[in-house]
Every structure is written in structure tokens, then in C-alpha cells.
Amino acid sequence: MIAIKSNREIELMRMAGRIVALAHQEVAKHIVPGVTTQELNDIVEKVIIDNEAIPSFKGYGGFPAATCASVNEVVVHGFPSSRKLVEGDIIAIDIGACYKGYHGDSAWTYAVGEVDAETKKLMEVTREALFLGLAQVKEGVHLSNISQAIGDYANSFGYGVVEDFTGHGLGRNLHEDPAIPNFGIANHGPILKAGMTLAIEPMINAGTKRVRVLSDNWTTVTCDKKKSAHYEHSILVTKDGYEILTTL
């Protein structure tokens, strides 16, 4: 069942989303060669706590950190560590904040210094795929229209669209119904209604769509070791479109 949020719940989710956006704004300033992913995690956690929220990810299913820090071939759920970023890396920073019982969730992929043209293209296409998916959103539209828009666009560049992980609903819980694949056929499945809150998040690989989970049971990498990009916003479905909740 897909929950319809009350005005009060939506306002709390706006606050949670704003805190996530503040954390992204701050951490982006520090993504430079030589910084460790643990240092980036600590910056994010401080912003969340300073804004009277709780890191959504820390302790969730045993996840050990406030941030998923996924470098290069890591698709999602990378653990922050003492690893230092180097020129040409990319890192997907996924941030969740829980404010008075409600969650915001957003991921963004950042370049570390200068990256090559192929990597820039992957990042651009994945970001564009997110907004093409969002452009489908309004009351009365099938959820699968989002999925098709994302998948068809990424596939047109020969990229691998990750199928093992999806977007999701969110609210009181970090993950709620519905699951939102990044591929599919339009005009199938649930119909969007105003008041639904969703996290749309394309995960696109430069090569194969196939991924594998490492022995820590979290870190997920591309099977061919090629880079992956990840962009995500939490949104509110409205009668005429959508509102991005994870923005300032």
C-alpha cells in the first residue's frame, strides 16, 4: 500500500529533505583529492545532528555510517573508510536524515578534481535520467512511466541500468512502498496520487548492468569494474507535477 501523507507529515519531510540538502551543500565543498571518505562522512553526520535530526542510515540494518560513500565502481552502499580520494575519482554520496520521525533521502555523484570525458558523460546522463524520470510525475500517471523514461534514456547511450536496486517510497520509514525500478514499460502498475512521497534514484553503470555484493553484505560493485553514477531526490507528488523535497 502506498501511503498518502498529511500536510503535517509533508512539512516534516520538507524539513528532513532540507537537512539532507544542507549536508550535500557542505560536503561538496570538501570533495577534493586527499580527503578520506570517513572525513566526508563525519562532515555529513555533523550537519545532520547540528540540525536536530538523526542520520537515517546509521545502524539501519546494521549499516555502520551516516553516509553511503561509493567510489568509482562501487554502485551503492559503500562504507566510509580511511581511503583517500584521488584526482579523477567519482564518489556517490548518499545521505538520509530523519527529522521528528520522517525521512529525507538524496544521493549525488561528485567528481574529484578533473575527470575524463567518458566519466563526465556518465554523470551527465545519469543526472539527466533522474530529471527525465521526474518529468513524468503528476497525479494520475502510472508509476512505471518514471521507470521507462529513466531506463530508455540511459540505455540509449549503451549504459547498464542497475536492476538489483530501485527507488522507493519513504516517510516514517526510510523504505516504503512502492519499489521504483529504473527500467520498465510505461502505463503499467500503480497510479500516482497527490500526497505520495517517493525517492527516485537512477543507478547507471558505464558498462554492464550486472553487480555483485561484497563480503560485508553491503558494498555493491559493478561486475566489470567500470564506473557507476547515482543521483537521487525525494519528491512529493502533486496534482500537476512534483515538488523536490531534498533541496534548499
Salt bridges, closest charged atoms under 4 A:
GLU11 OE1 - ARG14 NH1 3.00
GLU26 OE1 - LYS29 NZ 3.12
GLU26 OE2 - HIS30 NE2 3.04
GLU45 OE2 - LYS58 NZ 2.84
ASP50 OD2 - LYS46 NZ 2.62
ASP105 OD2 - HIS168 NE2 3.22
GLU114 OE1 - LYS120 NZ 3.93
GLU139 OE1 - LYS239 NZ 3.08
GLU163 OE2 - LYS209 NZ 2.97
GLU176 OE1 - LYS5 NZ 3.32
GLU201 OE2 - HIS168 NE2 3.30
GLU201 OE1 - HIS230 NE2 2.71
GLU232 OE2 - HIS168 NE2 3.73
GLU243 OE2 - ARG14 NE 2.74
